[in-house]
Amino acid sequence: MDPRLPSTNGSGCFQYRKASVPSYQAERTIDTSVLSREAICDRIRRSLVEVSNGLAADKIHFIDTCGGNVSSLRNQAENALLDAFTIPYRWAVRPYWVQGDGLALILLSTRQYNTYKSSFTGLVNALSDLESSAPTADILYRLANELDNRSLRNILPEKASIIEKELTSTAHSNSLLLATLAAEILTYQGTPTLPMKAIMKLQQRAGGSVDLNGYTRHAAATFEKRIKVDDYNFFELVHPAYFRQTVALANLVTRFIKNPCPRAIDVGPGPGTNLLAFLELLPQTEVLAIEPSDIAFQYLTDHFKGEIKVTCMREDFLCVPVESEEVDYIMSTGASHHFHTDGFLQRSAQWLRPGGYWFIADEMISPFETRKERHLNLLRHHLAYMAPLCFPWPARDVDPRTLSEREFVNDFNNTVPQAKFLADTGKVDDAESLCRQLLSRAERHGFTTKVSDPHLAFWRLQWLELQALVAGLDYEVEQKTYPRHFIKMAEGAGLKCVAHKRVYGTVGLTDDCAGTHVMAFQKA
């Protein structure tokens, strides 16, 4: 009987039967026992198309209602995924296998939306420059941006091996800046790489101990309250776009500051890693580095021992007496969200002469008006930095990790993609709960900066990012806002925005959305 036709309800009255209409499914389920491998592949490919075309994330559950074993189920699902990926084109999607209530596949978009206007010509020019001359920060910066949405092996396979060899050589060089930029490119091209010599150099500079005896703690919110500064000093180099922001910041300084030997204040340099890289680009700069964190200050002074152009001051910037005639510009990398932001902006304006410049590089989130929107945007932002670093542990004859380290890696690889999927689909409370639980489990391991294998840096960075995420949810130490609001706050302090770009996007299509931003302001 046609379900759209009327029927009686037993009392002689007519009623209409509703047609069966498929409903929207936030999460799909595939029963491998009733579908062929080709049919399973088609279902997966449908999700790949959706995410490639703009869906932030998708999740597919796999079941076997005929009672097959878990190993067989996983094998069927993985083979179908391989089939779905076997096309002559590249998907802007990354798959993650996770375990929870059974086996699930999470698909996350890898597409980037940055200010940088990439082009095939720009990519070819960057590659040509890399082949014809010694690597520079400008070349690597351009190449990193050109390759954000591209696979070198897909688009220029004939050049890939040559370029990868050159980048690998650079990643193992002594230059902190160049090695880290090259390692980032390789990592995001599918070859996780660490700037090992640069890391070892940092460790040698930093010394072996941190003594806080007799040090006065300041009123300013500091790193060590919620984020492990020791870990930050050694593992932050693998953070996405970590030195791209430094190159972009130096470019803005060069654009607006014409004094060849300027005097600058660096506010909140932390352990000083970004400042070290900045001075590789602009070595004639005389810097007063003001850092309130006791532990970070110890690393800062160790990193700049013997550097006559760098003066380190352990103080809250808001409390330092103003000497405006001594400053050409003020800069800050990754620190503005650790301060009372309005106070930071107003105090900076007091230091500057009319026409003076204020430069910033920092992470910001997407626009929000309610606390729930802010929590959602924080989750999506931080998890977007973490998820790309959840890759399988490299296959080797011998695994040097301790049991605790293996559990740590597996926990992040399993939990982070699930948390990102929940955040991307608007399940704020569930995503937040998952992140808080993961942080609690991570802290129980009691790790120090010593690791059994250098590749653990990728997961130790995720732990740092998770600490920042949860601190941000608690609005303690981490106080991120969004770009347009930040610019309005600056206007209220008498600073006009004269340049702005999103160096690395984490969420959203426009420069007012989440990611790593650089800005230049001028005092009226």
BAGU-254473 format. One record per residue: residue in three letters; x, z, y of N, C-alpha, C in turn. Coordinates in steps of 0.1 Angstrom, whole numbers, plus 2048, in hexadecimal, padded with zeros to 3 digits. Example, Ala and Ser with C-alpha at 12.3 -4.5 7.8 and 13.67 -1.06 7.14 Angstrom:
REM BAGU-254473
ala88484E7C787B84E7D388484E7DFser8808477EA8898477F588184F800
REM end
This chain:
REM BAGU-254473
met8088007F480080080080980080Dasp8057F881680D7F782380C80482Apro81780B82D816819833811818841arg81080C84780A80B8557FB80A855leu7F58088497E78068487E0814847pro7D381584C7CC82284C7C882583Eser7C783283C7C183782F7B9843832thr7B08478297A785382B7AF85F828asn7AB86A82E7B187782B7A9880822gly79F87A81B79788181278A885817ser78988582477C88982B77587D831gly77A87182E77486583377A861841cys78386984678A86685379685E850phe7998548597A584C8577B185285Egln7BD8518577C985585D7D484B85Atyr7DF84A8627E98418607F584785Aarg7FB84085080784584A81383F853lys81D84885682884385D83283C855ala83883185A84282A85384F832852ser85683184886383884686E83284Fval87283985987C83486388983C862pro89483585F8A183D85E8A384486Bser8A885186A8AB8598768BA858879tyr8BD85C8868CB85C88A8D2867882gln8DE86487D8E686D8768F387087Dala8F587D88190188188790D88087Eglu90B88387191588286790F87A85Barg91687185691286984B91786E83Dthr90F86B83391386F82591386281Cile91E86181591F85680B92085B7FDasp9178577F591785B7E691E8507DFthr92A8537DB93384A7D492E8467C6ser92584E7C192184C7B39168417B2val91083D7BE9058337BE9098277C6leu9158267CB91981B7D39268157CDser9278087CF9338017CB93E8047D5arg94A8007D19568027DA9547FA7E6glu94E7EE7E594C7E57F09417EB7F9ala9377F17F492C7F77FC932803804ile93A80B7FD94081680494981280Fcys95180780C9598018179517FD823asp9467F682093D7F182B9387FD834arg93480882D92F81483593A81983Eile94781A83895281F84095581684Carg9558098499587FF85394D80085Earg94180385B93780486693B80F86Fser94081A86A94482587295082187Aleu95981A87496581687C96180D888val9588048869537FB89094D80489Cglu94580E89893E8168A294981E8AAval9538248A495D82B8AB9658228B3ser9698168AE97180C8B59698078C1asn95C8078C19548028CC94F80C8D6gly9548198D49518228DE94D8308DAleu9498318CD94583F8C89518478C8ala9508548CD95C85C8CE9618618C0ala9588638B795C8678A99508658A0asp95486589394A86488894F86C87Clys94687087494987886894187385Cile94887185194186C845944876839his93987B83393B88482793A87C81Bphe94287F81194287880493D8827F9ile93487D7F192F8857E692E87C7DAasp92D8837CE92A87C7C19208847BAthr91387F7BB9088867B59088857A6cys91187D7A091287D79191C88778Cgly92188F79592A89A79093889678Dgly93D88B79494B887792955892798asn96189279396B89C79896F8987A6val9758A27AD9798A17BB9848967BCser98D8967B399888D7B499387E7B3ser98A87C7AA98486E7A997C86A7B6leu9758747BB96E8727C897786E7D3arg9828767D598C8737DF9928657DDasn9958627D199C8557CE9928497D2gln98684B7CE97C8407D297B83E7E1ala97A84A7E897884A7F69848447FDglu9908487F999D8437FF99E8347FDasn99B8307F199D8217EE9938197F7ala98781E7F997D817801982817810leu98882281498E822822999818823leu9A281781A9AC80D81A9A77FF81Basp99C7FC8139967EF8149907ED822ala98A7F78289847F583598F7F2840phe99B7F883E9A57F68479AD7E9845thr9AB7E38399B27D68359AC7CA83Cile9AE7C98489AA7BD8509B67B8858pro9B67AC85D9C17A88659C27AD873tyr9B97B78779B97BC8849BB7CB883arg9BE7D188F9C07DF88F9B47E7895trp9B07F288E9A67FA8939AB80489Dala9A48068A89A88118B29A281E8ADval9A48218A099E82D89A9A8833890arg9A78408909B08478869A884F87Dpro9AB84E86F9A38568659AA863862tyr9A286D85F9A787A85B99E87F84Ftrp9A588284499E88883899E89783Aval99289D8399918AB83A9898B182Fgln98C8BE82C9848C582297D8D1829gly9708D38259688DE82A95D8DF81Fasp9518DB8239468DA8199488CD812gly9528CC80A9548BF80395E8B680Bleu95F8AA8069688A080C962899818ala96989882396489182E96F888835leu96B87D83B97387584396F875851ile97887985A97687986897D86D86Fleu97686687797C85A87E97C85D88Dleu98785D8939898608A198F8548A8ser9898518B498E8468BD99D8498C1thr9A583E8C29B28408C79B48388D4arg9A98338DA9AA82B8E69AE8348F2gln9B782F8FA9BB8369069B6830913tyr9B283891D9AE83392A9B6839935asn9C08339399C98389439C982F950thr9CF83495A9CF82C9679D8820965tyr9E282195D9EC81695B9E580A957lys9E77FF95E9E17F295B9EA7EA951ser9E77EB9449F07E493B9EC7D593Aser9F67CE9359F47BF9339FE7BB928phe9FB7AF922A047AA919A117A691FthrA107A192BA1C79D933A257AA936glyA1E7B493AA257C193DA2C7C6930leuA257C5925A2C7CA918A387C1915valA377B4916A427AB913A4E7AE91DasnA4B7B092AA557B3933A5C7C0930alaA547CB92CA5B7D8929A647D691DleuA5F7CF913A677CD907A747C590AserA727BB912A7E7B3916A887BB91EaspA837C4926A8D7CD92EA947D6924leuA8D7DB91AA937E4911A9D7DD908gluA9B7D1905AA57C98FDAB17C5905serAAF7C3912ABA7BD91AAC27C7921serABE7D3922AC67DD929AC47EB923alaACC7F4927ACC802922ABE808926proAB881091DAAB816920AAB81E92DthrAA181D935A9F826940A9282C93FalaA8F837948A8383D948A7783494CaspA7A82B955A7082295AA6C81894EileA75813947A7280A93CA6A811931leuA6E81D92DA67824923A5A829927tyrA5882C934A4B83093AA42824939argA4681993DA3E80D93DA3A80992EleuA4480A925A41807918A37810911alaA3981D914A2F82790EA21824913asnA1F821920A1281E925A0D810920gluA1580691EA117F9919A0C7FA90BleuA12804903A0F8058F5A0480F8F2asp9FE8158FC9F481F8F99E981A8F1asn9E480E8F39D98098EB9DE7FD8E2arg9EB7FD8DF9F07F18D79F97F68CCser9FA7EF8C1A037F18B7A0E7E68B8leuA1A7EA8BAA257E08BBA267D78AFargA247DE8A3A267D6897A1B7CC895asnA0F7CE89BA047C589AA057BA8A5ileA097BD8B1A087B48BCA157AB8BDleuA217B18BAA2D7AA8BAA367AD8AEproA317AA8A2A387AE896A477AA895gluA4A79E89BA5879989AA617A28A2lysA5C7A98ACA657B28B4A657C08B0alaA5B7C48A8A597D28A6A657D98A0serA6B7D4896A767DB88FA827DD899ileA857D38A1A907D38ABA8D7DE8B5ileA817DE8BBA7D7E88C5A7D7F68BFgluA787F88B3A778058ADA8580A8ABlysA8E8028A7A9C8068A5AA280B8B2gluAA08038BDAA58078CAA9F8148CFleuA928168CDA8B8228D0A9082E8C8thrA9382C8BBA988378B3AA683B8B8serAAE8328BBABB8358C1ABA83D8CDthrAB18398D6AAE8418E3AA984F8E0alaAA08508D6A9A85D8D3AA48678CEhisAB08628C9ABA86A8C4AC686B8CEserAC38678DBACE8688E5ACE8768EBasnAD78798F4AD98868FAAD0888907serACA87D90BAC187E917AB4884914leuAB189091AAA4896917A9988D91AleuA99887926A8E87F92AA8C872922leuA9786A920A9685E919A9286090AalaA9986A904A9786D8F6A888718F3thrA828798FCA7587D8FAA6B8728FCleuA6D86A906A6485E909A658548FDalaA718528F7A728488ECA6B84E8E0alaA6D85B8DDA678628D2A588628D2gluA528638DEA448638E0A3E8558DCileA4584A8E1A4183D8DEA4183B8CFleuA4B83E8C8A4C83D8BAA428448B2thrA3F8518B7A358598B0A278538B1tyrA2484E8BDA178488BEA168398B9glnA218348B5A218278AEA2182989FglyA2083689AA1E83988CA2B83E885thrA3584188DA42846887A4585388EproA3F85F889A4286C88FA5186E891thrA5587089EA638718A1A6687C8ABleuA718848A9A7488F8B1A8188B8B9proA8288F8C6A8F88D8CDA988998CAmetA9E8988BEAA68A38B8AB18A88C1lysABA89F8C6AC58A38CEAC08AA8DAalaAB68A58E0AB08AB8ECAAB8B98E9ileAA58BB8DEAA08C88DAAAB8D28D8metAB68CD8D1AC18D68CEAC88D98DBlysAC98D08E4ACF8D28F1AC78DD8F9leuABA8DD8F8AB28E78FFAB58F58F8glnAB68F58EBAB89028E4AC69078E8glnAD08FF8EAADD9038EEADD9098FCargAD6902905AD5906913ACE914914alaAC491690BABB92190DAC192E907glyACC92D8FFAD19398F9AC993F8EEglyACC94A8E9AC694F8DDABC95B8DFserABC9618EBAB396D8EDAAD96D8FAvalAA29758FBA9B977907A99986909aspA9F98C913A9E99A916A9699D922leuA8B9A4920A829A792CA849B5932asnA8E9BC92DA909CA932A929CA941glyA8A9D2947A8C9D4956A869CA95EtyrA809C0959A7A9B5961A6C9B9966thrA699B6972A5C9B9978A539AE975argA479B2970A3D9A896EA359A597BhisA3199997DA2A995989A1B994987alaA14994992A05993992A0098698DalaA0897B98EA0396E98BA0196D97Cala9F79659789F496396AA0195B964thrA05960959A1295A953A0F955945pheA1894C941A18946934A16950929gluA2095A929A2196291DA1496B91AlysA0B96B9239FF9739219F796C916arg9F795F9159EF95890A9F694D903ileA02949908A0993E902A179428FFlysA1C93F8F3A299438EFA3493A8F6valA3B940900A44939908A50934900aspA5593C8F6A609378EDA5C92A8E7aspA509298E1A4B91D8DAA4A9128E4tyrA459158F0A4390B8FAA509048FEasnA5B90C8FFA68907903A6D8FD8F9pheA6B9008ECA718F88E1A688ED8DCpheA5B8EE8DDA528E58D6A4A8DC8DFgluA4A8DF8ECA418D78F6A468C98F7leuA528C58F3A578B88F5A4F8AD8EDvalA478B28E3A3F8A88DCA318A78E1hisA2E8AD8ECA218AC8F2A1F89E8F8proA138988F5A1088B8FAA1288A909alaA1987F90DA1B87C91BA23887923tyrA2B88F91BA3189A921A3B89692DpheA4388C92AA4C887934A4787B93CargA3C875937A3686A93FA3286F94CglnA2C87C94CA28882958A34884962thrA3F88895CA4B88A964A5087D96BvalA50872963A54865969A4B861974alaA3E863971A3485F97BA35868988leuA38874986A3A87E991A4687999AalaA51876993A5D87299AA5B8659A1asnA5385C99CA508509A3A488529AFleuA3F85C9AFA3785F9BBA418659C6valA4986E9C1A538749CBA5C8699D1thrA618609C9A698559CFA6184D9D9argA5484B9D6A4B8439DEA498499ECpheA488569EDA4485D9F9A4F864A00ileA598689F9A648709FFA70867A01lysA75866A0DA8085CA11A8D863A13asnA8D871A13A9A878A14AA1876A07proAAE871A08AB586F9FBABA87C9F4cysABA8879FCABE8949F6AB489E9FAproAA889D9F5A9D8A69FAA9E8B49F4argA978BD9FBA968CB9F7A878CD9F2alaA868D29E6A798D39E0A778E19DAileA6A8E49D8A668F09D1A5F8EB9C4aspA638F19B9A5C8EE9ACA548FB9A9valA478FA9A9A3F9069A7A3B907998glyA3E912992A3A914984A4190B97AproA4E90997BA55900972A55905963glyA50911960A51916953A5F91794EproA62913942A7091493DA7990A943glyA7390094AA7C8F7952A7E8E994CthrA778E6940A7A8DA939A768CE942asnA6B8CE948A678C3951A708C195DleuA758CC962A7E8CB96DA8B8C5969leuA908C895DA9C8C2958A9A8B3957alaA8F8AE952A8C8A0952A8B89A95FpheA848A1968A8289C976A9089997DleuA998A397BAA68A1981AAF89797BgluAAB89296FAB2887969AAF87A972leuAA387A977A9E86F97FAA287098EleuAA287C994AA587E9A2AAF88A9A3proABB88799FAC589299EACA8979ACglnAC78909B7ACB8959C4AC289F9CAthrAB78A29C3AAD8AC9C8AB28BA9C7gluAB18C19D2AB48D09D2AA78D79D0valAA78E09C6A9A8E59C1A9B8F59C1leuA908FB9C7A8D9099C5A8290A9BBalaA8590F9AFA7C9109A4A7691E9A4ileA6991F9A6A6392C9A7A5A92E99BgluA5D938992A5693A986A53949984proA4694D982A4295B981A44961973serA44958969A4495D95BA52962957aspA5396F952A5F97594FA6796D944ileA6096A939A6796392EA6B955933alaA6194E939A6494093DA70940947pheA7194A94FA7C94A959A8994C952glnA8A953947A96954940A9B94793BtyrA9293F935A95931931A9992993DleuA9292A947A94922953AA3924958thrAA793195AAB493395FABF92F955aspABC930948AC692B93EAC791C93EhisABC915940ABD906941AC590194DpheAC5909958ACB904964AD890D968lysADE91395EAEB919961AF590F966glyAFB913971B0690A977B008FF97FgluAF38FD980AED8F2988AEC8F7997ileAF58F39A0AF58F89ADAE98F39B6lysAE38E89B1AD78E39B9ACA8EA9B5valACA8F29ABABE8F99A7ABF9089A8thrAB690D9B0AB591C9B2AA99219ABcysAAA92B9A3A9F93099BA9A93E9A1metA8D93F9A3A8894B9A9A7D9509A0argA7E95D99BA73963993A6996A99CgluA5F96399FA559689A9A489609A8aspA3D9679ACA309609AEA319589BBpheA2F94B9BAA2F9429C5A269469D1leuA1B94C9CDA129519D8A1795C9E0cysA229639DBA2896E9E2A3596B9E9valA3A95F9E7A4795C9EDA459599FCproA4D95FA05A4C95CA13A4E94DA16valA46948A1FA4693AA23A52937A2CgluA5992CA28A64926A30A62917A31serA58913A39A54905A39A5F8FBA3EgluA688FFA46A728F6A4BA7C8F2A41gluA7C8F9A36A878F7A2CA828EDA21valA758E9A21A708E1A15A6C8D3A19aspA708C9A11A6C8BCA13A5F8B9A0BtyrA5E8BF9FFA518BE9F8A508C99EDileA448CB9E8A418D49DDA3C8CD9D1metA418D09C6A3C8CA9B9A388D49AFserA308D09A5A2C8D999AA288D098EthrA2E8D4983A2A8CD976A248D696CglyA188D4969A118DC95FA0F8EA962alaA0E8EE96FA0D8FC973A018FF97Bser9FB8F59829F18F898C9E5900985his9E28FD9799D69039729DA91196Dhis9E691696F9EA92496B9E892D977phe9E69279839E592F9909D6931994his9D493A99D9C89399A59C992C9ADthr9C29229A99C59149AE9C39139BDasp9B89199C29B69189D19C191F9D9gly9C592A9D39D09319DA9DD9299D9phe9E09239CE9EC91B9CC9EC90F9D6leu9E09099D89E08FE9E29E19039F0gln9DB90D9F39DC913A019EA917A04arg9F091E9FB9FE9239FDA089179FEserA0690D9F6A0E9019F7A0D8FAA05alaA018F9A0A9FF8F4A17A068FCA22glnA07909A20A0E911A2AA1D90EA2AtrpA2290AA1FA31907A1EA348FAA24leuA2B8F0A24A2E8E3A28A2C8E1A37argA358D8A3DA348D4A4AA298C9A4BproA238C7A57A198BCA58A208AFA53glyA188A8A4BA1E89BA45A2589EA38glyA288ABA35A2F8AEA28A278AAA1CtyrA2E8A9A11A288A5A04A288B09F9trpA1D8AF9F1A1B8B89E6A188AF9DApheA208B19CFA1F8A89C3A1B8B19B7ileA128AC9AFA0E8B39A3A0C8AA997alaA108B098CA0D8AA97FA078B5976asp9FC8B29719F58BD9699EA8B7960glu9E68BF9579DA8BC94F9CD8C0956met9C38B79559B68BB95A9AB8B6950ile99F8BC9529958B894898A8B0950ser9808AC9489758A394E96C8AC956pro9648A695F95B8AD9689518B6961phe94F8C29679458CB96193E8D396Cglu9328D896992B8E09729278ED96Cthr9258ED95F9218F995892C8FE94Farg92B90B94B935910942936909934lys92A90592F92A8FE9239318F0924glu92F8E992F9358DC9319448DE932arg9488E99399578EC93A95D8EE92Dhis9568F792495C8FA91795D8ED90Fleu9528E490F9538D890895E8CF90Casn9608CE91996B8C691F9798CB91Cleu97A8D891B9878DE91798A8DB909leu9808DD9009828DA8F29868CB8F0arg97F8C28F69818B48F498F8B08F9his9938B69049A08B390A9AC8B8902his9AC8C48FE9B78CA8F79B88C48E8leu9AC8C28E29AC8BD8D59B18AE8D4ala9AF8A78E09B48998E09C38998E1tyr9CA8A38E69D88A48E59DD8A78D7met9D58B08D09D98B58C39D68AB8B7ala9CB8A58B79C789C8AC9D18918A8pro9D788A8B29E18808AE9ED8858A7leu9F08928A89FB8988A19F889E894cys9EC89C88F9E88A08829EA894878phe9F68928749F988786B9FE88D85Epro9FE886853A0288B846A1188F847trpA1589A840A2289E840A2B893839proA3789083EA3F885838A4288782AalaA4087D821A4387E813A5287E811argA5788980AA6588A807A6788F7F9aspA7388E7F4A768937E6A758A37E6valA798A97F1A798B77F2A728BB7FFaspA688C47FEA618C980AA678D680EproA6E8D681AA758E381EA6D8EE823argA608EB825A578F582CA55901823thrA5390C82AA4E918823A3F91781FleuA3A91F816A2C91F813A2492181FserA2892A828A2092D834A2092183DgluA2B91A83EA2B90E847A22903841argA22902834A198F882EA0A8FB831gluA0790782F9F990C8329F6909841phe9FF90C8499FE90A8589FB8FB85BvalA038F2856A018E48589F48DF852asn9F18E38469E48DE83F9D88E3847asp9D98EF84C9CE8F58539CB8ED860phe9D58EA8689D38E28749CE8D4871asn9D48CE8669D08C08639C28C085Easn9BD8CA8599AF8CB8549A58CF85Fthr9AA8D88679A08DE87199F8D787Eval9AA8D28839AA8CC8919A18BF891pro9A28B68879998AB88898A8AF887gln9878B987F9798BE87F9758C488Cala97D8CC89297A8D189F9788C68AAlys9808BC8A997F8B18B39728A98B1phe96E8A78A49628A08A19568A98A7leu9568B68A494B8BE8A994B8BE8B8ala9568BE8BF9568BE8CE9518B08D3asp9568A58CD9528988D19448958CFthr93D89D8C692F89B8C39268A68CAgly92D8AD8D39258B78DB9238C48D5lys9288C78CA9268D48C39308DE8C8val92E8E38D49378EC8DB93A8F98D4asp9309008D093290D8CA93990C8BDasp9369028B593C9008A894B8FC8A9ala94E8F38B395B8EF8B59648FB8BAglu95E9038C396590E8C99689188BEser95E91B8B59609258AA96B9208A1leu96B91389E97690E89598491089Bcys98590D8A899290F8AF99691D8AFarg98D9268B29919348B39959398A5gln98E93589B99293988D9A093488Aleu9A292788D9AF92188A9BB928891leu9B992C89E9C39338A59C694189Fser9BB94889A9BD9548949C5953887arg9C294987F9CA9468739D8943876ala9DA93A8809E89368849F1942888glu9EB94B88F9F29578949F6960889arg9EF96087E9F29698739FF96586ChisA0495986EA10954867A1D95B86DglyA1C95F87AA27966880A3395E882pheA32951885A3D948886A4694C892thrA53949891A5C94A89CA5F93B8A0thrA699398A9A6C92B8ACA759258A1lysA7992C897A8192788CA7791F883valA7A91387FA7290B876A7B90586BserA7590385FA7D8FE854A7F8EF855aspA778E885DA788DA85FA748D686DproA7C8CD873A798C9881A6B8C4884hisA668BD879A598B687BA4E8C187EleuA508CD87AA468D787DA438D988CalaA4C8D3894A4A8D48A3A3C8CE8A7pheA388C489FA2B8BD8A3A1F8C78A1trpA208CF897A158D9894A178E589CargA238E989FA258F48A8A218F18B6leuA228E58BAA1C8E08C7A0D8E28C7glnA078DE8BC9F88E08BB9F48EE8BCtrp9FC8F78B79F99058B89FA90A8C6leuA049058CEA059088DC9F89028E3glu9F48F68E09E98F08E79DC8F88E3leu9DB8FD8D79D09058D39D09128DBgln9DB9188DD9DC9248E59D79228F3ala9DB9168F99D79139069C8910906leu9C290A8FC9B49078FB9AC9148FBval9AF91D8F39A89298F29A99328FEala9B59329049B79399119AF93391Cgly9AD92591B9A491E925996922923leu992923917984927914981935919asp98B93E91898A94B91E98D94C92Dtyr99194193299494094199F94A944glu9A994B93C9B495593E9C194D93Dval9C994D9489D59459499D293694Bglu9CA9309429C69229439BA92194Bgln9BB91A9579AF9189609AD90A965lys9AC90195B9AB8F395F99E8EF966thr9A08E696F9948E09769958D1974tyr98C8C997B98C8BB9799928B4986pro9978A798599E8A19909978A199Darg98B89C99D98489A9AA9828A89B1his97F8B29A997D8C09AF98B8C59B4phe9968C29AC9A38C79B19A68C09BEile9A38B39C09A68AC9CC99E8B39D8lys9918B69D59898BD9DF98F8CB9E3met9948D29D999A8DF9DC9A68DD9E5ala9AE8D29E29BA8D09EA9B68CC9F9glu9AB8C49FA9A68C1A089A38CDA10gly99D8D7A0999A8E4A0F9A68EBA14ala9B28E9A0E9BE8EFA129C68E7A1Cgly9C08DBA209C78D3A2A9D08C9A24leu9CE8C6A179D78BCA109CE8B0A0Clys9D38A4A109CB898A0D9D2890A02cys9CA88C9F89CF8859EC9D38779F0val9DF8739EE9E48659F29E785D9E6ala9E88639DA9EA85B9CE9E58649C2his9DF85D9B89DA8639AC9DA85A9A1lys9DF85E9959DD8569899DC85F97Darg9D585A9739D48619669DF85B95Dval9E986295A9F485D9529F085C944tyr9E886593F9E48659319D686A930gly9CD86292B9BF86692A9BC86D91Dthr9B487891D9B087E9119A187C90Eval99987C91998B87A918986872923gly97C86892197686192C97D855930leu97684D93897A83F93C98183F94Athr97F84995298384796098E852964asp99485096F99F85997499A867977asp98D86997898787697A98587E96Dcys98987896298787F955994885950ala99388B94599D89493F9AA88C93Cgly9B589493D9C288E9399CD894942thr9D988E9419E48919499E4889956his9E48909619E288996F9EF88C977val9F28839809FC88598A9F5881998met9F988A9A29F38889AF9FD88A9BAala9FB8849C5A038869D19FA88A9DDphe9FD8959E49F58999F09FE89A9FCgln9F8898A079FF899A149F88A3A1DlysA008ABA249FA8B5A2D9F68AEA3Aala9EA8B1A3E9E58AAA4B9ED8AEA57
REM end
